[in-house]
Amino acid sequence: MKNTAEKFEWNGTTCIKLEAGGYEAWVANEIGSNVIRLRDNENGIEFFRFKENNTAEKIKQSPEVWGLPTLYLPNRFADGVLRASDAVYQLPVNEKEPFNNHIHGFLHKRAHEVVEYSSDDNCAWVKTRYVYDENDEFFEYLPVRFTVEYTFTLSEQGLEQNIRFVNTDGVKVLPMSLASHTTINSPFVDGGREEDIRLTVPVGKRCELNERCLPTEQLKVPNMHDLEYSNGVKLPVLRVIDNEMYFGEYTKLDGENFHGVIVEDTASGKKICYEVSEEYGFWIIWNDRGFNHFFCPEPMTAMIDAPNLKLSPDITGYREIKPGGVFETHERFFTKL
């Protein structure tokens, strides 16, 4: 079957549809370069939370809980404060009492530019870009210019997502914490049952959170509850999983080290494999109370509230990109039978 890349309109937004290697991916550049649909057509696997009769407006109301949204700045900053090495920024407090935090930033809500899309005998791809400067309404809170570039490549190897930040400010450092609020469909196999899903996450120490979902800076040795992730026996739906944050380790896939998570439908043996680059040092697991037919294994490059913690950046994962500097991450989604 020929690989293709084409632009089309879907329920109120423009998408680039990629088809290659038996997979199909829809990239909604106008909704933060969100991959609003990824499907293995040959094996009947719907990766992300998606509904045919959805609308762009509905997704835009809560873009964190559809498809594959990329968050900058992700998760929570206490009282909206972000302490960089060369400035202290006051972000808007958009998570009300009792939390009183800034949450999830702005990038996933912006309309991004399509740079190019095409295909060849090996793959199909699309490149998008967002230029952040004083024209963005968030700039009054975070006045540091940058450009972010996305490359999505679809092939027999699955979907690869490469994200590249360039600090174009010339003066200030760019605070860097990045996450994917990945919404895995439940069930993800056509005709499957939610109770048959099992999630493997190679967890290290657990990062204890307080009642505001902020780190206490206490790092806990995994207990039996936590080790259900490592052992691949965790049912990630039909129960509440509320912001469980861990250091990410390695698991095994086909006998090789694998830096990522694996979701299995135990009835069919079909698996979603979600591989992330080394920059993603943490996983947060969340499922929106457990009964809304999706769950989120979220890779993060830094802890919640990382720049404000007393812990060393070597522990928290917090980074700063110097003027002219580049920060790049990589993810891949594929299936196994």
HELIX and SHEET records of a PDB file:
HELIX    1   1 ASN A   29  ILE A   31  5                                   3    
HELIX    2   2 ALA A   56  GLN A   61  1                                   6    
HELIX    3   3 PRO A   63  VAL A   65  5                                   3    
HELIX    4   4 LEU A  107  LYS A  109  5                                   3    
HELIX    5   5 GLU A  137  GLU A  140  5                                   4    
HELIX    6   6 GLU A  194  ASP A  196  5                                   3    
HELIX    7   7 MET A  224  SER A  230  1                                   7    
HELIX    8   8 ASP A  288  GLY A  290  5                                   3    
HELIX    9   9 ALA A  306  ASN A  308  5                                   3    
HELIX   10  10 PRO A  313  THR A  316  1                                   4    
SHEET    1   A 5 THR A   4  TRP A  10  0                                        
SHEET    2   A 5 THR A  13  ALA A  20 -1                                        
SHEET    3   A 5 TYR A  23  ALA A  28 -1                                        
SHEET    4   A 5 ASN A  34  ASP A  40 -1                                        
SHEET    5   A 5 ILE A  45  GLU A  46 -1                                        
SHEET    1   B 2 THR A  70  LEU A  71  0                                        
SHEET    2   B 2 ALA A 179  SER A 180 -1                                        
SHEET    1   C 2 ARG A  76  ALA A  78  0                                        
SHEET    2   C 2 ASN A 101  ILE A 103 -1                                        
SHEET    1   D 2 VAL A  81  ARG A  83  0                                        
SHEET    2   D 2 VAL A  88  GLN A  90 -1                                        
SHEET    1   E 8 GLU A 113  SER A 119  0                                        
SHEET    2   E 8 ALA A 124  TYR A 132 -1                                        
SHEET    3   E 8 PHE A 146  SER A 155 -1                                        
SHEET    4   E 8 GLY A 158  ASN A 167 -1                                        
SHEET    5   E 8 VAL A 326  LYS A 336 -1                                        
SHEET    6   E 8 LYS A 270  VAL A 276 -1                                        
SHEET    7   E 8 GLY A 260  ASP A 265 -1                                        
SHEET    8   E 8 ILE A 197  THR A 200 -1                                        
SHEET    1   F 2 LEU A 174  MET A 176  0                                        
SHEET    2   F 2 ARG A 319  ILE A 321 -1                                        
SHEET    1   G 6 ILE A 184  ASN A 185  0                                        
SHEET    2   G 6 PHE A 294  MET A 300 -1                                        
SHEET    3   G 6 PHE A 282  TRP A 286 -1                                        
SHEET    4   G 6 GLU A 244  GLY A 248 -1                                        
SHEET    5   G 6 VAL A 203  LEU A 209 -1                                        
SHEET    6   G 6 PRO A 215  LYS A 220 -1                                        
SHEET    1   H 2 THR A 251  LEU A 253  0                                        
SHEET    2   H 2 GLU A 256  PHE A 258 -1                                        
END                                                                             
